[in-house]
């Protein structure tokens, strides 16, 4: 594949924004990819794609965390109702083990979600 601007040179990279083949002289490294050197349009598209990638991933992570916290909260509420009213013959020790296991899974998951900068 040849460079879009220099037809006699081999392409080194492809612009992440517009898809043009670029030689070493025409390519600019930008946010772990390559774009057209000095092109504000390509830089803008790369910025938008970069932000959207993190936004989409954070929305997914937020939804998963929200569901996990709701489940733990519902289990805690059920545990309190069963323990206070005594309406269930299930031993509270089993419920405590389940609660500890759920909390441990939630904490481990939150630990993996953390990113070191």
Backbone bond lengths (Angstrom), bond angles and torsions (degrees), N, CA, C in turn:
res aa  C-N    CA-C-N  psi(-1)  N-CA   C-N-CA  omega(-1)  CA-C   N-CA-C  phi
1 X - - - 1.444 - - 1.538 107.69 -
2 X 1.306 115.51 138.55 1.472 121.78 -178.07 1.525 110.11 -103.81
3 X 1.326 115.11 156.93 1.459 122.69 178.96 1.533 109.78 -62.93
4 X 1.324 116.84 140.89 1.456 121.95 179.09 1.532 111.39 -62.61
5 X 1.340 116.73 -38.22 1.471 121.53 -177.26 1.527 113.05 -89.54
6 X 1.321 117.85 -33.57 1.465 123.54 -177.87 1.527 108.23 -119.56
7 X 1.311 116.83 96.02 1.462 121.73 -172.85 1.527 113.73 -68.69
8 X 1.331 117.13 -12.01 1.465 119.91 179.51 1.528 112.56 -93.84
9 X 1.331 118.28 -4.23 1.473 122.39 -177.39 1.532 110.68 -109.47
10 X 1.332 113.58 146.88 1.466 119.07 175.58 1.520 109.68 -73.72
11 X 1.312 115.70 145.88 1.466 120.88 178.04 1.519 109.74 -75.80
12 X 1.313 115.01 141.99 1.460 122.84 179.15 1.534 110.71 -102.43
13 X 1.334 115.90 -33.43 1.463 121.35 -175.89 1.522 108.99 -151.69
14 X 1.317 114.50 171.97 1.460 121.40 175.46 1.521 107.24 -120.58
15 X 1.330 116.73 133.77 1.464 121.20 179.79 1.522 109.78 -62.27
16 X 1.325 115.73 129.10 1.460 122.02 -179.26 1.528 111.80 -66.33
17 X 1.334 116.29 -24.92 1.464 120.42 -176.21 1.518 113.20 -91.19
18 X 1.335 117.01 -52.67 1.468 119.73 -172.51 1.525 113.35 -105.98
19 X 1.325 118.39 -12.72 1.453 121.73 176.23 1.517 115.43 83.03
20 X 1.336 118.30 10.21 1.466 120.84 179.18 1.529 110.09 -75.46
21 X 1.325 116.05 144.09 1.463 121.58 174.18 1.529 107.85 -76.34
22 X 1.334 116.88 136.42 1.459 121.77 -174.32 1.521 111.55 -130.19
23 X 1.346 115.60 142.30 1.462 120.88 173.60 1.534 108.10 -87.87
24 X 1.332 116.36 178.81 1.467 120.41 -179.76 1.527 112.33 -58.68
25 X 1.323 116.53 -35.77 1.460 120.77 -177.73 1.535 111.79 -72.52
26 X 1.314 117.64 -30.81 1.471 121.86 -174.54 1.527 113.40 -93.82
27 X 1.332 118.06 -16.02 1.463 121.59 -175.46 1.525 110.76 -91.15
28 X 1.314 114.95 143.83 1.465 122.35 175.81 1.521 107.43 -128.98
29 X 1.339 116.65 127.22 1.458 119.58 178.00 1.519 108.56 -74.76
30 X 1.334 114.96 131.10 1.461 119.61 -176.49 1.521 109.45 -149.80
31 X 1.317 116.36 114.13 1.468 123.14 177.17 1.530 112.30 51.20
32 X 1.310 115.41 57.48 1.469 123.79 176.01 1.526 114.27 63.81
33 X 1.315 117.40 23.97 1.462 121.21 174.01 1.528 107.52 -151.21
34 X 1.306 116.94 -171.52 1.466 121.10 179.82 1.516 109.71 -123.16
35 X 1.342 114.56 143.48 1.460 121.62 175.98 1.523 108.08 -134.51
36 X 1.332 116.08 171.97 1.462 120.88 176.70 1.524 109.54 -65.34
37 X 1.327 116.59 130.42 1.460 121.82 -177.53 1.534 110.01 -63.44
38 X 1.334 116.28 127.10 1.453 122.56 175.37 1.518 115.09 73.62
39 X 1.307 118.28 14.69 1.463 120.70 -179.24 1.531 110.05 -97.41
40 X 1.345 117.68 108.70 1.468 119.12 179.57 1.531 112.04 -65.58
41 X 1.345 117.26 -30.79 1.463 119.79 179.12 1.527 110.62 -65.42
42 X 1.331 116.77 -46.12 1.469 120.15 179.94 1.526 110.90 -66.65
43 X 1.328 116.86 -36.70 1.460 120.41 178.30 1.523 110.09 -64.80
44 X 1.331 117.22 -40.42 1.461 121.39 179.53 1.529 110.93 -64.74
45 X 1.327 116.68 -45.88 1.472 120.46 179.10 1.526 110.34 -62.67
46 X 1.339 117.01 -40.59 1.468 120.57 178.28 1.528 110.52 -63.59
47 X 1.339 117.31 -39.35 1.468 120.75 177.30 1.517 111.14 -63.35
48 X 1.321 116.73 -45.23 1.465 121.13 -179.68 1.528 110.06 -62.64
49 X 1.329 117.71 -44.90 1.473 120.90 178.50 1.519 111.22 -62.03
50 X 1.332 117.10 -39.94 1.457 122.79 -179.53 1.526 110.70 -63.74
51 X 1.332 115.87 -46.02 1.464 120.73 179.87 1.530 110.42 -66.91
52 X 1.327 117.34 -42.91 1.464 120.52 -179.65 1.522 112.01 -63.27
53 X 1.331 117.28 -36.03 1.463 120.73 177.74 1.530 110.13 -59.37
54 X 1.331 117.39 -48.35 1.459 120.48 -179.09 1.522 111.83 -70.89
55 X 1.326 116.77 -35.11 1.462 120.24 178.08 1.522 110.42 -64.20
56 X 1.328 117.79 -46.03 1.457 121.26 -179.76 1.518 111.51 -62.81
57 X 1.334 116.42 -42.45 1.462 119.66 179.88 1.518 111.55 -68.33
58 X 1.330 118.08 -36.20 1.458 119.68 -179.01 1.529 110.67 -72.20
59 X 1.341 118.19 -32.84 1.463 120.94 177.25 1.525 109.51 -64.72
60 X 1.322 117.26 -42.66 1.465 121.50 178.80 1.534 110.54 -63.73
61 X 1.320 116.65 -46.45 1.464 120.64 179.84 1.527 110.44 -63.36
62 X 1.326 117.17 -39.99 1.464 120.92 179.71 1.531 110.10 -62.97
63 X 1.315 117.36 -41.92 1.465 120.89 -179.87 1.521 111.21 -64.51
64 X 1.321 116.95 -43.80 1.467 120.38 179.03 1.525 110.58 -63.66
65 X 1.331 117.35 -44.18 1.462 120.48 178.84 1.521 111.08 -64.12
66 X 1.310 117.24 -39.75 1.466 121.35 179.55 1.522 110.24 -60.95
67 X 1.335 116.94 -45.99 1.464 120.98 179.30 1.532 110.64 -62.77
68 X 1.328 116.71 -42.46 1.469 120.31 -179.78 1.524 111.25 -62.77
69 X 1.331 117.44 -43.61 1.464 120.38 179.29 1.528 111.49 -66.92
70 X 1.331 117.63 -37.30 1.465 120.15 177.70 1.526 110.16 -63.98
71 X 1.340 116.90 -43.36 1.470 119.86 179.17 1.522 111.86 -62.40
72 X 1.320 117.21 -44.42 1.472 120.22 178.65 1.524 109.86 -63.85
73 X 1.337 117.15 -41.93 1.467 120.61 178.73 1.524 112.03 -62.72
74 X 1.327 116.74 -43.81 1.469 119.72 178.30 1.528 111.37 -63.59
75 X 1.336 116.17 -39.61 1.456 118.95 178.65 1.526 110.72 -65.17
76 X 1.323 116.72 -41.61 1.473 119.65 177.58 1.527 111.26 -61.47
77 X 1.332 116.79 -42.81 1.462 120.19 179.05 1.523 110.38 -63.04
78 X 1.333 117.24 -44.19 1.464 120.39 178.28 1.525 110.77 -62.79
79 X 1.318 116.09 -41.11 1.471 120.03 179.34 1.523 110.90 -61.19
80 X 1.341 116.43 -44.60 1.466 119.83 179.34 1.522 111.64 -63.26
81 X 1.326 117.59 -43.30 1.470 120.65 179.97 1.524 110.52 -63.13
82 X 1.334 116.73 -44.86 1.473 119.93 179.63 1.516 110.77 -64.88
83 X 1.321 117.49 -41.63 1.466 121.48 -177.22 1.529 111.25 -68.99
84 X 1.336 117.11 -42.20 1.469 120.15 -176.69 1.527 110.96 -73.11
85 X 1.324 117.18 -46.15 1.469 119.95 -176.07 1.518 113.02 -81.42
86 X 1.305 117.36 -26.11 1.460 120.65 -177.82 1.519 112.46 66.30
87 X 1.329 117.09 26.79 1.466 121.58 -175.78 1.525 113.55 -79.57
88 X 1.305 117.69 -5.49 1.457 120.32 -176.70 1.526 108.78 -122.82
89 X 1.310 115.98 142.41 1.459 120.59 -179.29 1.528 113.08 -83.43
90 X 1.338 116.66 -2.59 1.465 119.79 -178.71 1.533 109.72 -66.70
91 X 1.323 117.58 132.30 1.466 119.21 177.90 1.530 110.80 -63.06
92 X 1.320 115.98 137.56 1.462 119.97 -177.48 1.526 111.63 -66.43
93 X 1.324 117.44 -21.30 1.458 119.44 -179.73 1.530 110.91 -64.91
94 X 1.309 118.59 -37.69 1.464 121.44 177.32 1.524 109.90 -64.71
95 X 1.326 116.33 -43.13 1.464 120.22 177.72 1.528 110.94 -61.87
96 X 1.317 116.89 -38.60 1.463 120.12 178.14 1.524 111.22 -64.44
97 X 1.326 117.24 -40.10 1.470 120.24 177.94 1.533 111.20 -63.67
98 X 1.321 116.16 -42.36 1.463 119.90 178.18 1.518 110.23 -63.36
99 X 1.329 117.10 -43.53 1.461 121.20 179.42 1.522 111.02 -62.20
100 X 1.311 117.77 -44.57 1.468 121.35 178.92 1.526 110.35 -62.97
101 X 1.336 116.87 -41.22 1.466 120.21 178.87 1.526 110.72 -63.86
102 X 1.335 117.86 -43.69 1.463 120.89 178.15 1.528 111.83 -62.60
103 X 1.308 116.46 -43.93 1.466 119.90 178.95 1.529 111.38 -65.53
104 X 1.327 116.95 -38.09 1.468 119.99 178.12 1.525 110.81 -64.02
105 X 1.326 116.86 -43.91 1.466 120.24 178.41 1.519 110.36 -62.03
106 X 1.322 117.11 -43.13 1.462 120.90 179.64 1.526 111.37 -62.75
107 X 1.314 117.62 -43.38 1.465 120.57 -179.98 1.527 111.77 -67.25
108 X 1.319 117.44 -40.65 1.465 120.25 178.08 1.521 109.72 -63.49
109 X 1.330 117.43 -43.05 1.455 121.18 178.35 1.529 111.08 -61.61
110 X 1.322 116.70 -43.64 1.472 120.21 177.99 1.527 110.16 -63.35
111 X 1.322 117.32 -35.91 1.458 120.49 177.71 1.515 112.35 -63.51
112 X 1.333 116.85 -38.87 1.459 120.05 177.58 1.520 112.61 -71.64
113 X 1.332 116.74 -25.56 1.469 120.69 178.93 1.519 112.53 -72.84
114 X 1.336 117.17 -22.58 1.464 120.48 -177.25 1.525 109.83 -69.88
115 X 1.311 116.68 140.12 1.461 122.22 178.40 1.523 108.95 -117.72
116 X 1.310 116.66 131.50 1.460 120.78 175.05 1.532 108.68 -83.93
117 X 1.291 116.40 137.94 1.464 119.88 -179.08 1.509 109.85 -104.35
